[in-house]
Amino acid sequence: MSLFWIVIRQLAEIEAMATSKKVITREEWEKKLNDVKIRKEDMNKLVMNFLVTEGYVEAAEKFRMESGTEPDIDLATITDRMAVKKAVQCGNVEDAIEKVNDLNPEILDTNPQLFFHLQQQRLIELIRNGKVEEALEFAQEELAPRGEENQTFLEELERTVALLAFEDVSNCPVGDLLDISQRLKTASEVNAAILTSQSHEKDPKLPSLLKMLIWAQNQLDEKAAYPRINNLSTAALEDPAV
């Protein structure tokens, strides 16, 4: 991530100079960019890391063949992981739990928070489908005992059961639990746990580097006017406003 390090270096240089804002021309900035050498192999590893972590198995296989970059895990395991993630995203939580246990029973045995959140999602799906009696029975038998042992779990359970008190969930203060975003949140948590069990990073490196770039640019903005990237999707340099 050459631009990130250039921003950091420039920031350090300006800190040692006068307090007035420095103006850095495009020519100067591009020269600094060209002076930094990044190995293509390292860039390829970043791309592969993103594809593997996010579960793009077909793209990862194609990239492996085209670039010669080997993934750090068996690509076959991505398919299994994505099947679990998709099951949660579709509301098939029981199926997801079975698939996780098929992959590695220790994932749920050693992660009570994840197991509770999956069970909570099962309760949400029962409520979504109007199965009130089944939802109450499930909450009492499966979730209440865990709530007695953990105050955070109890609060989350009470919040979820509150959905039953509203006929119109659009007026419900906890109606967000029925949003698709809640499924995605649970699916992401499961995905991260599976990756961790496979000794793989649970988050891709590329988004973290982009966040670091944004932070570094914001810091440099206070000290200098320079060609900055405002659109991360194009990475185009925009001339400084002077």
Stockholm file with secondary structure:
# STOCKHOLM 1.0

chainA/1-242         MSLFWIVIRQLAEIEAMATSKKVITREEWEKKLNDVKIRKEDMNKLVMNFLVTEGYVEAAEKFRMESGTEPDIDLATITDRMAVKKAVQCGNVEDAIEKVNDLNPEILDTNPQLFFHLQQQRLIELIRNGKVEEALEFAQEELAPRGEENQTFLEELERTVALLAFEDVSNCPVGDLLDISQRLKTASEVNAAILTSQSHEKDPKLPSLLKMLIWAQNQLDEKAAYPRINNLSTAALEDPAV
#=GR chainA/1-242 SS CHHHHHHHHHHHHHHTSCSSCEECCHHHHHHHHHHSCCCHHHHHHHHHHHHHHHTCHHHHHHHHHHHCCCCSSCHHHHHHHHHHHHHHHTTCHHHHHHHHHHHCTHHHHTCHHHHHHHHHHHHHHHHHTTCHHHHHHHIIIIIHHHHHHCHHHHHHHHHHHGGGGCSSGGGCTTGGGGSHHHHHHHHHHHHHHHHHHTTCCSSCHHHHHHHHHHHHHHHHHTTEECCEESCTTTTCEECCCC
#=GC SS_cons         CHHHHHHHHHHHHHHTSCSSCEECCHHHHHHHHHHSCCCHHHHHHHHHHHHHHHTCHHHHHHHHHHHCCCCSSCHHHHHHHHHHHHHHHTTCHHHHHHHHHHHCTHHHHTCHHHHHHHHHHHHHHHHHTTCHHHHHHHIIIIIHHHHHHCHHHHHHHHHHHGGGGCSSGGGCTTGGGGSHHHHHHHHHHHHHHHHHHTTCCSSCHHHHHHHHHHHHHHHHHTTEECCEESCTTTTCEECCCC
//
